[in-house]
Amino acid sequence: METTKKQKQGFKGIEAAGLVIIACFIVALCIYKFVLGDPSNFMNNDPNNHPLPGNMLGTIYKGGVVVPVIQTLLLTVIALSVERYFTIRAAFGRGKLVKFVAQIKDALAKNDMQTAQTLCDKQRGSVANVVGATLQTYREMEANTELDKDQKVLAIQKSLEEATALEMPMLQQNLPIIGTITTLGTLMGLLGTVIGMIRSFAALSAGGGTDSVALSTGISEALINTAFGILTGALAVISYNYFTNKIDKLTYSLDEVGFSIVQTFNATHK
């Protein structure tokens, strides 16, 4: 069990997701203030004026205070997606998972527990950790003379479930945050759109005439935030579904190997 714990500690991932969000917010503010809001992006070097023709940085800056909020969400999705990629990649182990599962099943069919354990030590990753812990219980039950067969099978199944319960939270960690941003990013974009349209209509009604500067600023804010919100939500959906699919593959492999271990014990012991 000590070996399994050591392997698990190698790819825990980032647990303090709140610190990641704070760091992304600080970066987003710096980008908004010093990159997008650089005076060189605007007419007469004044951020209160229109952006220079064709200058996208100044145009994005005109999206208003909602821009850094959406940028924070976007940067958070990117940061946590990178973190999940390396964590789940490590969880798959060193070799191809499909090949590893096939080799384990073949070793179990031959009742060659030593080969199965060697494969786990070589593969590592979440599936290998669970299989290794279950095989250890398997050998303990073989040496046990006090329990009957049904009790031994239950003990192996319990070991499998406990080992799986230790691995799965690590795999799913931070995914709820990405899942939340799939909706929150779009909603923040909608909020920015509403604020921009309010400013646009306020400009139309000001003094009974049209304030072209205020009107264009309001429309710009509405469109920029809509675009950023859609982009953030789309990336979050893609990331969430991609990693969920990867975890499903791991879960399926765990179920497949676990079933094989239990079946092997049932078939070879009386």
C-alpha positions as CSV (number, residue, x, y, z in Angstrom):
1,M,0.0,0.0,0.0
2,E,2.9,2.3,0.7
3,T,4.1,2.0,-2.9
4,T,0.6,2.9,-4.2
5,K,0.6,6.1,-2.0
6,K,4.0,7.1,-3.3
7,Q,2.9,6.6,-6.9
8,K,-0.2,8.6,-6.3
9,Q,1.7,11.6,-4.8
10,G,3.5,12.0,-8.1
11,F,0.6,13.4,-10.0
12,K,-1.9,14.9,-7.5
13,G,-2.3,18.1,-9.6
14,I,-3.0,21.6,-8.2
15,E,-5.3,21.4,-5.2
16,A,-5.4,25.2,-4.4
17,A,-7.5,26.2,-7.4
18,G,-8.5,29.4,-5.6
19,L,-4.9,30.6,-5.8
20,V,-4.9,29.9,-9.6
21,I,-8.0,32.0,-10.0
22,I,-6.5,34.9,-8.0
23,A,-3.3,34.7,-10.0
24,C,-5.3,34.7,-13.3
25,F,-7.2,37.8,-12.0
26,I,-4.0,39.7,-11.3
27,V,-2.6,38.8,-14.7
28,A,-5.9,39.8,-16.4
29,L,-5.8,43.2,-14.6
30,C,-2.2,43.8,-15.7
31,I,-3.1,42.8,-19.3
32,Y,-6.1,45.1,-19.3
33,K,-4.3,48.1,-17.7
34,F,-0.8,47.9,-19.3
35,V,-1.3,46.1,-22.6
36,L,-4.9,46.8,-23.7
37,G,-5.0,50.2,-22.1
38,D,-1.6,51.3,-23.3
39,P,-2.0,55.0,-24.5
40,S,-0.3,54.1,-27.8
41,N,-3.4,52.2,-28.8
42,F,-5.6,55.3,-28.8
43,M,-5.9,58.6,-30.6
44,N,-3.8,61.4,-29.1
45,N,-2.3,58.7,-26.7
46,D,-5.4,59.0,-24.5
47,P,-7.3,55.9,-23.5
48,N,-10.5,58.0,-23.1
49,N,-10.4,58.6,-26.9
50,H,-11.2,56.2,-29.7
51,P,-8.8,53.4,-30.5
52,L,-6.6,53.9,-33.5
53,P,-8.1,52.6,-36.7
54,G,-7.7,48.8,-36.8
55,N,-6.1,48.6,-33.4
56,M,-7.7,45.5,-31.8
57,L,-6.0,46.0,-28.4
58,G,-7.6,49.4,-27.9
59,T,-10.9,48.1,-29.2
60,I,-10.9,45.3,-26.6
61,Y,-10.0,47.8,-23.9
62,K,-13.2,49.7,-24.7
63,G,-15.1,46.6,-23.7
64,G,-15.1,48.1,-20.1
65,V,-14.6,46.7,-16.7
66,V,-16.2,43.3,-17.5
67,V,-13.3,42.5,-19.9
68,P,-10.7,41.7,-17.1
69,V,-13.4,39.5,-15.4
70,I,-14.0,37.5,-18.5
71,Q,-10.2,37.4,-19.2
72,T,-9.8,35.9,-15.7
73,L,-12.3,33.2,-16.5
74,L,-10.5,32.5,-19.8
75,L,-7.1,32.4,-18.2
76,T,-8.4,30.1,-15.5
77,V,-9.8,27.7,-18.1
78,I,-6.5,27.6,-19.9
79,A,-4.4,27.2,-16.7
80,L,-6.6,24.4,-15.2
81,S,-6.9,22.7,-18.6
82,V,-3.1,22.5,-18.8
83,E,-3.0,21.2,-15.2
84,R,-5.6,18.6,-15.9
85,Y,-3.8,17.5,-19.1
86,F,-0.6,16.7,-17.3
87,T,-2.4,15.1,-14.3
88,I,-4.6,12.8,-16.3
89,R,-1.8,12.0,-18.7
90,A,0.2,10.8,-15.7
91,A,-2.8,8.9,-14.5
92,F,-2.8,6.9,-17.7
93,G,0.6,5.6,-16.9
94,R,3.8,5.1,-19.0
95,G,2.5,2.8,-21.6
96,K,-0.7,2.5,-23.6
97,L,-3.6,1.8,-21.3
98,V,-5.4,-0.6,-23.6
99,K,-2.3,-2.7,-24.0
100,F,-1.7,-2.7,-20.2
101,V,-5.3,-3.9,-19.5
102,A,-4.9,-6.7,-22.1
103,Q,-1.6,-7.8,-20.5
104,I,-3.1,-7.8,-17.0
105,K,-6.1,-9.8,-18.2
106,D,-3.8,-12.3,-19.9
107,A,-1.7,-12.6,-16.7
108,L,-4.8,-13.1,-14.7
109,A,-6.1,-15.8,-17.1
110,K,-2.8,-17.7,-16.5
111,N,-3.1,-17.0,-12.7
112,D,0.3,-15.3,-12.9
113,M,0.1,-12.8,-10.2
114,Q,3.8,-12.0,-10.2
115,T,3.7,-10.9,-13.8
116,A,0.6,-8.8,-13.1
117,Q,2.3,-7.1,-10.3
118,T,5.4,-6.5,-12.4
119,L,3.2,-4.9,-15.1
120,C,1.7,-2.6,-12.5
121,D,5.1,-1.5,-11.2
122,K,6.2,-0.8,-14.8
123,Q,3.0,1.0,-15.9
124,R,2.2,3.2,-12.9
125,G,-0.7,5.5,-13.2
126,S,-4.2,5.3,-11.6
127,V,-5.2,2.0,-13.1
128,A,-1.9,0.4,-12.1
129,N,-2.2,1.8,-8.6
130,V,-5.7,0.3,-8.2
131,V,-4.7,-3.0,-9.7
132,G,-1.6,-3.2,-7.6
133,A,-3.5,-2.6,-4.3
134,T,-6.1,-5.1,-5.3
135,L,-3.5,-7.8,-6.2
136,Q,-2.0,-7.3,-2.8
137,T,-5.3,-8.0,-1.1
138,Y,-5.7,-11.0,-3.6
139,R,-2.4,-12.5,-2.3
140,E,-3.4,-11.9,1.3
141,M,-6.7,-13.7,0.8
142,E,-4.9,-16.6,-0.8
143,A,-2.8,-17.0,2.3
144,N,-5.8,-16.5,4.6
145,T,-7.3,-19.7,6.1
146,E,-9.9,-18.2,8.4
147,L,-12.3,-16.6,5.9
148,D,-14.5,-18.5,3.5
149,K,-14.5,-17.9,-0.2
150,D,-17.4,-15.4,-0.3
151,Q,-15.8,-13.3,2.5
152,K,-12.5,-13.3,0.6
153,V,-14.2,-12.2,-2.6
154,L,-15.9,-9.4,-0.7
155,A,-12.5,-8.4,0.8
156,I,-11.0,-8.2,-2.7
157,Q,-14.0,-6.1,-4.0
158,K,-13.7,-3.8,-1.0
159,S,-10.0,-3.3,-1.6
160,L,-10.8,-2.5,-5.3
161,E,-13.5,0.0,-4.3
162,E,-11.3,1.7,-1.7
163,A,-8.3,2.0,-4.1
164,T,-10.6,3.4,-6.8
165,A,-12.1,5.9,-4.3
166,L,-8.6,7.2,-3.6
167,E,-7.8,7.7,-7.3
168,M,-11.0,9.1,-8.7
169,P,-11.2,12.4,-6.7
170,M,-7.7,13.3,-7.9
171,L,-8.8,12.7,-11.5
172,Q,-11.9,14.9,-11.2
173,Q,-10.3,17.6,-9.2
174,N,-10.8,21.1,-10.7
175,L,-13.1,19.9,-13.4
176,P,-16.2,21.3,-11.5
177,I,-14.6,24.7,-11.8
178,I,-14.1,24.4,-15.6
179,G,-17.7,23.1,-15.8
180,T,-19.0,26.1,-13.9
181,I,-17.1,28.5,-16.2
182,T,-18.9,26.9,-19.3
183,T,-22.0,28.8,-18.1
184,L,-20.4,31.6,-16.1
185,G,-18.3,32.8,-19.1
186,T,-21.3,33.1,-21.3
187,L,-23.3,34.9,-18.6
188,M,-20.5,37.4,-18.0
189,G,-20.4,38.1,-21.7
190,L,-24.1,38.6,-21.6
191,L,-23.7,41.0,-18.7
192,G,-21.1,43.0,-20.6
193,T,-23.5,43.1,-23.6
194,V,-26.3,44.4,-21.5
195,I,-24.1,47.1,-19.8
196,G,-22.8,48.2,-23.3
197,M,-26.4,48.4,-24.7
198,I,-27.5,50.4,-21.7
199,R,-24.7,52.9,-22.4
200,S,-25.7,53.0,-26.1
201,F,-29.3,53.8,-25.3
202,A,-28.2,56.4,-22.7
203,A,-26.1,58.0,-25.4
204,L,-29.0,58.2,-27.8
205,S,-31.2,59.9,-25.2
206,A,-28.6,62.3,-23.8
207,G,-29.6,65.9,-24.5
208,G,-32.1,64.8,-27.1
209,G,-29.4,64.0,-29.6
210,T,-26.8,61.4,-30.4
211,D,-23.5,61.3,-28.7
212,S,-21.5,59.4,-31.3
213,V,-18.5,58.7,-28.9
214,A,-20.6,57.4,-26.1
215,L,-22.8,55.4,-28.6
216,S,-19.8,53.8,-30.3
217,T,-18.2,53.0,-26.9
218,G,-21.4,51.3,-25.7
219,I,-21.7,49.2,-28.8
220,S,-18.0,48.3,-28.7
221,E,-18.4,47.2,-25.1
222,A,-21.4,45.1,-26.0
223,L,-19.8,43.3,-28.9
224,I,-16.4,42.8,-27.3
225,N,-17.8,41.2,-24.2
226,T,-20.1,39.0,-26.2
227,A,-17.2,37.7,-28.2
228,F,-15.0,37.1,-25.1
229,G,-17.9,35.4,-23.3
230,I,-18.6,33.0,-26.2
231,L,-14.9,32.2,-26.6
232,T,-14.5,31.5,-22.8
233,G,-17.6,29.3,-22.7
234,A,-16.7,27.4,-25.8
235,L,-13.1,26.6,-24.6
236,A,-14.5,25.6,-21.2
237,V,-17.0,23.2,-22.8
238,I,-14.4,21.6,-25.0
239,S,-12.0,21.2,-22.1
240,Y,-14.6,19.8,-19.8
241,N,-15.9,17.3,-22.3
242,Y,-12.4,16.2,-23.3
243,F,-11.2,15.5,-19.8
244,T,-14.5,13.9,-18.8
245,N,-14.1,11.5,-21.7
246,K,-10.5,10.7,-20.6
247,I,-11.7,9.9,-17.1
248,D,-14.5,7.7,-18.5
249,K,-11.9,5.6,-20.3
250,L,-9.9,5.2,-17.1
251,T,-13.0,4.3,-15.2
252,Y,-13.9,1.7,-17.8
253,S,-10.4,0.2,-17.6
254,L,-10.7,0.0,-13.8
255,D,-14.0,-1.7,-14.0
256,E,-12.8,-4.2,-16.6
257,V,-9.6,-5.1,-14.7
258,G,-11.4,-5.3,-11.4
259,F,-14.0,-7.6,-12.8
260,S,-11.3,-9.8,-14.2
261,I,-9.5,-10.0,-10.8
262,V,-12.7,-11.0,-8.9
263,Q,-13.6,-13.6,-11.6
264,T,-10.1,-15.1,-11.5
265,F,-10.3,-15.6,-7.8
266,N,-13.8,-17.1,-8.1
267,A,-12.6,-19.5,-10.8
268,T,-9.4,-20.7,-9.2
269,H,-10.4,-21.0,-5.5
270,K,-12.9,-23.1,-3.8
